[in-house]
Amino acid sequence: MVAPHAAEPQGAGASSGGDVLRRLTDPDIPRWRTDCDGRPVLQMPLRRGMVLHAPTGALLWQFREVALLGRSTRVADLVQPAFTRT
């Protein structure tokens, strides 16, 4: 049994690897928004109340595209959302 450590963030918890891999291949992944500077921002909504952005979301998106779907994808030019740059 995997249990979150009390000192970890509240969002940490156990979920099956198969569930995560299935979610990564859902057609609504990724989601794109525009930041206040007009740049596209990647969002990876993994579950209710959990949306990852670059750089973590970019890593997951690249894993999805390359490892799960067999497509070449670069993430070097993705921007982090404004709230991470303050």
C-alpha positions in Angstrom: 0.0 0.0 0.0 1.4 3.4 -1.0 0.4 6.3 1.3 1.4 10.0 1.0 3.9 11.3 3.5 2.5 13.9 5.9 5.1 16.4 4.8 4.4 16.1 1.1 2.1 18.5 -0.8 -1.6 17.7 -0.5 -1.8 16.7 -4.1 0.6 13.9 -3.7 -1.0 10.5 -3.5 -1.2 7.1 -5.0 -2.8 6.4 -8.3 -2.2 3.5 -10.7 0.4 3.9 -13.4 -2.1 2.6 -15.9 -4.6 5.3 -15.0 -2.0 8.0 -15.6 -0.9 6.5 -18.9 -4.5 6.2 -20.1 -5.2 9.8 -19.1 -2.1 11.1 -20.9 -3.5 9.6 -24.2 -6.9 11.1 -23.8 -7.9 13.4 -26.7 -8.4 16.5 -24.5 -4.7 16.3 -23.5 -2.9 18.8 -23.9 -5.0 21.9 -23.4 -3.7 25.2 -24.7 -4.3 28.7 -23.2 -2.9 32.1 -24.0 -1.0 34.0 -21.3 -1.1 37.7 -20.7 1.7 38.3 -23.2 -0.3 36.4 -26.0 2.0 33.3 -25.9 0.5 29.8 -25.9 0.7 28.0 -22.6 0.5 24.2 -22.3 -1.8 22.7 -19.7 -2.0 19.0 -18.8 -5.2 18.4 -16.8 -4.5 15.0 -15.2 -7.4 14.8 -12.8 -10.0 17.1 -11.2 -8.2 20.0 -9.6 -4.8 19.0 -10.9 -3.4 20.9 -14.0 0.3 20.8 -14.7 2.1 23.5 -16.7 5.6 23.8 -18.1 8.2 22.6 -17.2 6.6 19.5 -15.6 3.6 19.5 -18.0 6.0 19.9 -21.0 8.0 16.8 -19.9 4.8 14.8 -19.6 3.5 16.0 -23.0 6.8 15.1 -24.7 6.6 11.6 -23.0 3.0 11.2 -24.3 3.9 12.2 -27.8 7.2 10.3 -28.1 6.8 7.2 -25.9 3.1 6.6 -26.0 2.1 7.9 -29.5 5.3 7.6 -31.4 5.4 11.2 -32.6 8.4 13.5 -32.6 7.8 16.5 -30.4 10.0 19.3 -29.1 9.2 21.3 -25.9 12.2 23.6 -25.7 10.2 26.6 -26.8 7.2 26.2 -24.4 6.8 29.0 -21.9 6.0 28.7 -18.2 2.8 30.5 -17.2 3.2 34.0 -15.7 2.4 32.8 -12.1 5.6 30.8 -12.1 7.8 33.8 -13.1 6.9 36.1 -10.3 
